[in-house]
Amino acid sequence: MEAFTNKRILPVTVLTQGRSKGDESPPDDAIAAFKHVFESIRRYKLFIVKMIGAGALLAVLGSVFMSPTYLATAQLVVSARSGAADNAGASGNSSPTGGSDDPTIDTHVTVMSSDAYLRRLLPALRMLDNPANENGSVLRTALSKIKGFLSFRKDPSDGAAVAALKGRLKVSQERRSRVISVIASDPNPQRAADVANLVTRSYADELVRQKRAVELQALDAIAAQSANVQRELSTAKAEWDASHSGQISSSPAAAQAAAALEWKITTLAQQYETLIRKRQDLTTKGVVAEPDVTVIADASPPDFPSSLNPFLLVPPITIIFALLACLVAIILKHFDRSLHTEAEAAEALDIPCVGLIPSIPPELSISPQRFVEQSAVSHNRAVRSTVVSLMAADPVSPQTPHVILVTSSLHGEGKSAIAWSFGFCAAQLGQRVLFLDFSQLPRRVGGEAADLFKLLAHDGAAAKAVQHIPELGLDYISSRLSEGSRLGPLAGPKVASLFEHFRNTYDLVVINAPSLDDAPEVRLLASWADHVLLAVRAGSTSRDVVRSTLTRFAGTSDLDSRIKLWCVLTHGVPSELAPSDLEPSSTSTLMHYYRRFKTTAVRWTSIEPAINVSDHAASGLRPRQ
């Protein structure tokens, strides 16, 4: 065959290789999408848990205030017409309820559901709403009162009341029978039964009254006619007696008149007897006649609600909130521009990251002495690791005295607690530490005389401003700031000799500087530092903001190339208080509770990713390019 077709048959192996190369599908993005979803859920797991808890709580509260619905049914039967029944029996129909009864039943159903009929029942229905007629449980009564108090609505108008009643009432025919069912729904089972019975009983009684009114009207008409006939009959008899009491005339005219009078008396007597018989027939028919509609079953209060148990709505609502929280987490992860790990910070900022410090309590920024009481907490261990990493970062002369400036891009990044922790941990390692506090918060220790700006203004000796904190094992110089412009004196010629004196006296000088957002003059301090430590709040501060801060530092003309920039990640809620939060107030107790509530609310409503503290940077401490 190959010789005739001039084609070569390829080996099976070649076909298999060609098929495998052709069938190779491009990389599937499903795995990457699943990884993105799982990473988003892992990062925002706290937010998802909060959303699930909030959804479950709202579902439970809604279920508590959601009243069950009870259905009560009353039944009426429509009397069969005698003529229709006779015709049905004569024709041999097997369905005695069909035919001419259907329009009658539809008429009754329409009338009972009409607004005009329901409007006539409003006074009786309002009597049912009287608290004296309520026999429900204590819990149901209390919930009704709470709902009525929270509704803040007046009594509805007649139109609104009729619309509400019509929405809770159902009148229908039971299949093809002559039975009409009236179903009333209400949160109160007793009221549901009362409404159904009121609608049925009132309709049956109204039909009886209407029929009785027609009969009475007919009897009154017959009585009036009977009185007229009896009066005319009495007059004719009187004329007859008068004509026979006198002389009997034999003339033809007299005989003719007597015959006419006799015929009149006979006719009136027959009319009177007919009216009397008719009145008796109407009276007898009204007594023994069957009513058009009869109540065959009264509604009784149901024992169990007909609606779904409200607490069964808690699981689906919770699931919906969980799915919604996962969706929000995926969206936040997609648009998140913050930093989360040391490797991510080093890669995005192009500067070394010395560590990730866990949540810092706000009290540590106000009372640094708490470090001694809480020396075993995890953030102190992280700070000690940061100190060791920073001191060993210079392989040429690791024992050279260092001046470290600690600042941040925004307020609340935790830089004050990091600076105090840094100085305390360095003192614990045997270093002689000086802490320069340029924070904008009020002075924490020391008197009014211990101020660096007063020292520079009056040419005082540095030893007069230095105070020793024995609890922390370091020296302290306070320099309270109310505005960032007060950093201006640092640009004077006295600062160079002052910092040179500090370098010769101490092994480590830690400068707690304000954030660049609060005081742009912090860049003046950077020219006297060996290391600039930039605090970045993980999962909150945008990398664009941090890059802008680094650009501003790089644009400083006095910034020496030997100065190294570092970053440290902090995790948790804002660990620094604003100056307004520390102002004295006459209502200190109230403000204290308000701040605690505010902190709790911020912590609960914060949508921040969960940071894995155990993640370390794979890149290590690499120099800035």
Secondary structure, DSSP 4 states (H G I P E B T S, - for coil): -HHHHT-PPPPHHHHHHHHHHHHPPPPPSHHHHHHHHHHHHHHTHHHHHHHHHHHHHHHHHHHHH----EEEEEEEEEPPPHHHHHHHHHHT-S-TTSTTHHHHHHHHHHHHTSHHHHHHTHHHHHHHT-GGG----HHHHHHHHHHHHHH---PPPHHHHHHHHHHTEEEEE-TTSSEEEEEEEESSHHHHHHHHHHHHHHHHHHHHHHHHHHHHHHHHHHHHHHHHHHHHHHHHHHHHHHHHHSPPP-SHHHHHHHHHHHHHHHHHHHHHHHHHHHHHHHHHHHHHPPPSEEEEE-----SS-SSPPGGGGHHHHHHHHHHHHHHHHHHHHHH--B--SHHHHHHHHSS-EEEEE----THHHH-TTHHHHTTTSHHHHHHHHHHHHHHTS-SS-TTS-EEEEEEESSTTSSHHHHHHHHHHHHHHTT--EEEEE--SSPP-SS-TT--HHHHHHTT--HHHH-EEETTTTEEEEE---SSGGGGGGGGSTHHHHHHHHHHHH-SEEEEEPPPTTT-TTHHHHHTT-SEEEEEEETTTSBHHHHHHHHHHHHT-TT--TT-EEEEEEE-SS--S--GGGGS--TTHHHHHHHHHHHHHHHHHH---PPP-TT---SS-SPPP-
